[in-house]
Amino acid sequence: MCGQIRMCWPAQALQSEGDTEVMCSRKSFIGLPTTHFYIQRCLQQPIYDGLRKTDSKLYVDFDDMMFKLYGEELPKYNFCKSKFDINETTRVLKDNLDRIDKIVVSTEFLKRAIVDNFNYDRVEVIENMLPRWLYHFDRRNYARYDKPRVLYAGGMTHYGLDGKDTGDFSKPLIEFLRKNIDRLELIFVGPIPWFLSDLSEKIVSIPFVNVLQLPRVLHDIRPDFYLAPLRECVFNKCKSDLKYLEACTVGSVCIGSAFDDSPYSMIDERAKIYNTMNANHIEKMFFDLWYKDNYNEVIDRQYEFMNSRWLENNTERYKQLFKTEQVRI
């Protein structure tokens, strides 16, 4: 999913404009007629070994925390933690910084973290963008349903699977959802979390979909509210505002967590969940947003924000990044 957003769609946009020759194969790194390699999450030593045999410039993209930062690892509830050795990925990046010409990241926090933790300052921020041709929906105003339609599309890595850790879902948020389950139409992309499983008959679960299928799902559901909770930790501070962008495109009020360096700092103040809020505070906030005037004000603000994040409006940023006519992604 992230590779599509960070690499494939920008490559397609550059190709369509014809100014930059973009090659999207990784079959070989040696002897290729290209001036730049642009690789996502490059943390395998053999790849660096091959690239050291070329004179091409190397740009590496990171949109997530794949290494230790400020002494923290991935949170325990994220089962991706078991898929790689974070000590090894940290070592590989540190050992190969001399071969990397530039690191590209999706957030200002991740840039600052790499500078602070690796003493490497050739870092550039290019925020996530969405292509208008895939995410362009008819503009909407206010809700169309008797009950607020609430969608969570964050995936299973955001809540624990052990029956103990609720992950990014705080206790007050869970209490709010449980208390108001009959007043909401609650939908999860993927399985229902364990801490709501006893309410499964009142919750809709739809199969997890890939990034190309998600816009159609959003179009069919057209949720009124888009949940984007996060627990405060370094890992989540490295996250991008992708869920906010998805909410903006489909015309759903995004409700997200607020803390220092939260990726959702741009969310309307009326839709932020603070760590100090209890279930009653969240309930009041939520149903205040359900009023037509409040809802439309937030939606209008989100549509305005999205104008700065359409990929088609930002291809110049990638051209300035490479300043070349040949890129291999």
Secondary structure, DSSP 8 states (H G I E B T S, - for coil): -HHIIIIIHHHHHHHHHTSSEEE---S--SS---SEEEEES---HHHHHHHTTS-SEEEEEE-S--S-BTTB-S-TT-GGGGGS-HHHHHHHHHHTTTT-SEEEESSHHHHHHHHHHH----EEE----B-HHHH------S--SSS-EEEE-S-GGGS-SSSS--TTS-HHHHHHHHHTGGG-EEEEESS--GGGGGGGGGEEEE----TTTHHHHHHHH--SEEEE---SSHHHHT--SHHHHHHHHHT-EEEEEE-TT-TTTTS-GGGEEETT--HHHHHHHHHHHTSHHHHHHHHHHHHHHHTT-BGGG-HHHHHHHH-SSEEE-
